[in-house]
């Protein structure tokens, strides 16, 4: 009888650990999604900065002076 109680307690502990792992996994998935979004926004921002830099070096003839000054002033 005591062995059953010990076994049931062990199973309950294992089940609780399993639930905690699932909860932690869900938290990590959510955090990963947040980090991916931040990464994508950063990549987008960096690519825009690269485009502006290129634009400011090579694209002056194609835009108005006001636009050039607005985009390319450092």
Helices and strands as residue ranges (DSSP letters): H 2-58, G 60-62, H 65-72
